[in-house]
Amino acid sequence: MCFGVKVTEHANLAPSCGASDVDCMCSKTKFHSAFDNCARDHCGAQSSAGLAAFDTFCKTGAKMMRRAAKRDVESRRRVRSTLLSREL
């Protein structure tokens, strides 16, 4: 919950980051602090797990998102190439 909310607030929390630039957001102290505060305020006894998950996501999840985006681009290129070859 908190991560999604903070991403929507990225323009204020990490103004130099794009809306989908998780690496950038994770590197900003203000964004990280806002997430920490949100987790502590809204997750109660599970806030420690939320904070740990956020740290793990920032370390590994962003890399996985980049890889998935790259695969998506490659897949689109293959589809486009296939469609173009059928038109010829």
C-alpha positions in Angstrom: 0.0 0.0 0.0 2.6 2.6 1.1 4.9 2.0 -1.9 2.1 2.6 -4.4 1.0 5.7 -2.6 4.5 7.1 -2.4 5.1 6.4 -6.1 2.0 8.6 -6.9 3.7 11.3 -4.7 7.0 10.9 -6.4 6.9 14.4 -7.9 7.1 15.9 -4.4 9.3 13.2 -2.8 11.7 12.6 -5.6 11.1 15.3 -8.2 14.2 14.4 -10.3 12.9 10.9 -10.8 10.5 9.7 -13.5 7.2 8.0 -12.5 8.6 4.6 -13.3 12.2 5.1 -12.2 12.2 3.0 -9.1 16.0 3.0 -8.8 16.0 6.8 -8.7 13.1 6.9 -6.1 14.8 4.3 -3.9 18.0 6.4 -3.9 16.2 9.5 -2.6 16.3 10.0 1.2 13.0 11.9 1.2 11.2 9.1 -0.7 12.7 6.5 1.6 11.7 8.4 4.7 8.2 9.0 3.5 7.8 5.2 2.9 9.2 4.5 6.3 6.8 6.9 8.0 3.9 5.5 6.0 4.7 1.9 7.0 5.1 2.8 10.7 1.8 4.8 10.7 -0.3 2.3 8.8 1.1 -1.2 9.1 1.2 -1.5 12.8 2.9 -4.7 14.0 3.8 -5.6 10.3 5.7 -2.4 9.7 9.1 -4.1 10.2 8.2 -6.6 7.5 7.1 -3.8 5.2 10.3 -1.9 5.7 12.4 -5.0 5.1 10.3 -5.7 1.9 10.9 -2.2 0.7 14.6 -2.4 1.2 14.7 -5.8 -0.6 12.6 -4.4 -3.4 14.9 -1.4 -3.8 17.9 -3.7 -3.9 16.5 -6.4 -6.2 13.0 -5.6 -7.4 14.0 -2.6 -9.5 16.5 -4.8 -11.4 13.8 -7.3 -12.1 11.5 -4.6 -13.4 14.3 -3.3 -15.7 14.8 -6.9 -17.0 11.1 -7.4 -17.5 10.8 -4.1 -19.4 13.7 -5.0 -21.6 12.1 -8.4 -22.4 8.9 -6.6 -23.2 10.6 -4.3 -25.6 12.4 -7.3 -27.3 9.1 -9.1 -27.5 7.4 -6.1 -29.2 10.3 -5.9 -31.7 9.9 -9.6 -32.6 6.1 -9.2 -33.0 6.6 -6.1 -35.1 9.2 -7.8 -37.3 6.9 -10.8 -37.7 4.0 -8.6 -38.7 6.2 -6.7 -41.2 7.5 -9.9 -42.8 3.9 -11.1 -43.3 3.0 -7.9 -45.0 5.7 -8.3 -47.6 
